């Protein structure tokens, strides 16, 4: 969908055209689900977030002035809805790279390209990815969101600043501090794990 076509559809949806709004839902529901799932780390919660985002969007669309791209505005609504959810839900979350993305009527498996690595290396890489994601899930929601938008969704600092409605300097600071904290926590966990393994080996001799 070109930007001009999308703008036309947004204008029609803002005037109450249900078919036009349905076109926007179809165009963005998977992208929003993926973003929400990364942020709230639970498939059912992510679906609830997406439903709430589209409800908010439908209600607020008549007031959308077009100061930013529609996608930027929509992602901002999604991020803010996720942050609200994280503030209310203090339960610890777990994250599995194998979990399919439940889209309501269907499930989408995450596709992993076969690059010829060994089974042992694949297991180690998966384990490392899960550990890092679990650490990211423990970060303050604002730092967590900035890091995921950058390192998972590949948005530029400028795009993240527009989505989060904060300054470019704030985005850079949050991502820098989040990366450093994740690195330190991961290294600490690895050191702790190595110490436990060494103790187990000494105890077994």
C-alpha positions as CSV (number, residue, x, y, z in Angstrom):
1,X,0.0,0.0,0.0
2,X,1.5,3.3,-1.1
3,X,1.6,6.3,1.3
4,X,-1.0,8.2,-0.9
5,X,-3.3,5.2,-1.0
6,X,-3.0,4.8,2.8
7,X,-3.7,8.4,3.4
8,X,-6.9,8.1,1.3
9,X,-8.0,5.1,3.2
10,X,-7.2,6.8,6.6
11,X,-9.3,9.8,5.5
12,X,-12.2,7.6,4.5
13,X,-11.9,5.6,7.8
14,X,-11.9,8.8,9.8
15,X,-15.2,9.7,8.2
16,X,-16.8,6.5,9.3
17,X,-16.1,4.2,6.4
18,X,-16.0,0.7,8.1
19,X,-14.6,-1.0,5.0
20,X,-11.7,1.5,4.9
21,X,-11.0,0.8,8.6
22,X,-11.1,-2.9,8.0
23,X,-8.4,-2.4,5.4
24,X,-6.2,-0.7,7.9
25,X,-6.8,-3.5,10.4
26,X,-5.7,-6.1,7.8
27,X,-2.7,-4.1,6.9
28,X,-1.4,-3.6,10.5
29,X,-2.8,-6.4,12.7
30,X,0.1,-8.8,12.3
31,X,2.7,-6.0,12.8
32,X,1.0,-4.7,15.9
33,X,0.7,-8.2,17.3
34,X,4.4,-8.9,16.8
35,X,5.2,-5.6,18.5
36,X,2.8,-6.2,21.4
37,X,4.0,-9.8,21.8
38,X,7.6,-8.7,22.1
39,X,6.6,-6.1,24.7
40,X,4.2,-8.0,26.9
41,X,5.6,-11.5,26.3
42,X,2.3,-13.3,26.4
43,X,0.2,-14.3,23.3
44,X,-3.2,-13.8,24.9
45,X,-2.2,-10.4,26.4
46,X,-0.8,-9.4,23.1
47,X,-4.1,-10.1,21.4
48,X,-5.9,-8.1,24.0
49,X,-3.5,-5.2,23.5
50,X,-4.1,-5.3,19.7
51,X,-7.8,-5.3,20.1
52,X,-7.6,-2.4,22.5
53,X,-5.3,-0.5,20.1
54,X,-7.7,-0.8,17.2
55,X,-10.6,0.3,19.5
56,X,-8.6,3.4,20.6
57,X,-7.6,4.0,16.9
58,X,-11.2,3.8,15.7
59,X,-12.4,6.2,18.4
60,X,-9.5,8.7,17.9
61,X,-9.2,8.5,14.1
62,X,-11.6,11.4,13.4
63,X,-9.1,13.6,15.4
64,X,-6.0,12.4,13.6
65,X,-4.5,15.5,12.0
66,X,-1.8,13.8,10.0
67,X,1.1,15.6,11.7
68,X,3.0,12.3,11.6
69,X,2.6,9.2,9.4
70,X,-0.4,7.1,10.3
71,X,1.9,4.1,11.0
72,X,3.9,6.1,13.5
73,X,0.8,7.3,15.3
74,X,-0.6,3.7,15.3
75,X,2.6,2.3,16.8
76,X,2.6,5.0,19.4
77,X,-0.8,3.9,20.5
78,X,0.4,0.3,20.6
79,X,3.4,1.1,22.7
80,X,1.5,3.3,25.1
81,X,-1.2,0.5,25.5
82,X,1.6,-2.0,26.1
83,X,3.2,0.2,28.7
84,X,-0.2,0.6,30.5
85,X,-0.6,-3.1,30.5
86,X,2.9,-3.7,31.9
87,X,2.2,-1.2,34.7
88,X,-0.9,-3.0,35.7
89,X,0.5,-6.5,35.3
90,X,3.3,-7.2,37.7
91,X,3.4,-10.9,37.1
92,X,6.7,-12.4,35.9
93,X,6.7,-13.4,32.3
94,X,8.4,-16.2,30.4
95,X,9.4,-16.1,26.7
96,X,9.8,-19.0,24.3
97,X,11.3,-18.7,20.9
98,X,9.3,-21.7,19.9
99,X,5.9,-20.3,20.8
100,X,3.7,-19.7,17.6
101,X,2.1,-16.3,17.1
102,X,-1.6,-16.8,17.7
103,X,-3.4,-14.5,15.3
104,X,-6.9,-15.6,16.3
105,X,-7.9,-17.5,13.2
106,X,-4.5,-18.9,12.6
107,X,-1.1,-19.5,14.1
108,X,2.2,-18.4,12.5
109,X,5.4,-20.2,13.3
110,X,8.6,-18.3,13.5
111,X,10.7,-19.2,10.5
112,X,14.4,-19.8,11.2
113,X,16.7,-20.0,8.2
114,X,18.9,-23.0,8.0
115,X,22.5,-21.7,7.9
116,X,24.2,-25.1,8.4
117,X,25.1,-24.7,12.0
118,X,25.4,-27.8,14.2
119,X,22.7,-29.0,16.6
120,X,24.9,-28.2,19.6
121,X,25.6,-24.6,18.3
122,X,21.9,-24.1,17.6
123,X,20.9,-25.2,21.1
124,X,23.5,-22.9,22.6
125,X,22.4,-19.9,20.4
126,X,18.7,-20.5,21.3
127,X,19.6,-20.8,25.0
128,X,21.5,-17.5,24.8
129,X,18.7,-15.8,23.0
130,X,16.1,-16.9,25.6
131,X,18.3,-15.8,28.5
132,X,18.9,-12.4,27.0
133,X,15.1,-11.9,26.2
134,X,14.3,-12.9,29.8
135,X,16.7,-10.3,31.0
136,X,15.2,-7.7,28.7
137,X,11.8,-8.5,30.1
138,X,13.0,-7.5,33.5
139,X,14.0,-4.0,32.5
140,X,12.0,-0.9,33.3
141,X,9.2,-0.8,30.6
142,X,10.5,2.4,29.1
143,X,14.0,1.1,28.6
144,X,12.7,-2.3,27.5
145,X,10.5,-0.7,24.9
146,X,13.2,1.5,23.4
147,X,15.6,-1.5,23.2
148,X,13.1,-3.8,21.6
149,X,12.0,-1.2,19.0
150,X,15.7,-0.7,18.1
151,X,17.3,-4.1,18.4
152,X,14.3,-6.4,17.6
153,X,12.2,-4.2,15.2
154,X,15.1,-2.3,13.6
155,X,13.6,1.1,13.9
156,X,16.0,4.1,13.7
157,X,16.6,6.4,16.7
158,X,14.5,9.1,14.9
159,X,11.6,6.7,14.3
160,X,11.7,5.5,17.9
161,X,11.7,9.1,19.1
162,X,8.6,9.8,17.0
163,X,6.8,6.6,18.2
164,X,7.6,7.2,21.9
165,X,7.1,11.0,21.5
166,X,10.4,11.7,23.3
167,X,13.6,13.5,22.3
168,X,16.3,11.9,20.2
169,X,18.7,12.2,23.1
170,X,16.3,10.4,25.4
171,X,16.1,7.5,23.0
172,X,19.9,7.2,22.7
173,X,20.3,7.4,26.4
174,X,17.7,4.7,27.1
175,X,19.0,2.3,24.5
176,X,22.6,2.8,25.6
177,X,21.8,2.2,29.3
178,X,19.5,-0.7,28.5
179,X,22.2,-2.4,26.4
180,X,24.8,-1.9,29.1
181,X,22.5,-3.3,31.8
182,X,21.5,-6.4,29.7
183,X,25.2,-7.1,29.0
184,X,26.2,-6.8,32.7
185,X,23.3,-9.0,33.8
186,X,24.0,-11.6,31.2
187,X,27.7,-11.7,32.1
188,X,26.8,-12.0,35.8
189,X,24.4,-14.9,35.1
190,X,27.1,-16.6,33.0
191,X,29.7,-16.2,35.8
192,X,27.2,-17.5,38.4
193,X,26.4,-20.5,36.2
194,X,30.1,-21.2,35.6
195,X,30.7,-21.1,39.4
196,X,27.9,-23.6,40.0
197,X,29.2,-26.0,37.4
198,X,32.7,-25.8,38.8
199,X,31.4,-26.6,42.3
200,X,29.4,-29.5,41.0
201,X,32.5,-31.0,39.3
202,X,34.6,-30.6,42.4
203,X,31.9,-32.3,44.5
204,X,31.7,-35.2,42.1
205,X,35.4,-36.0,42.3
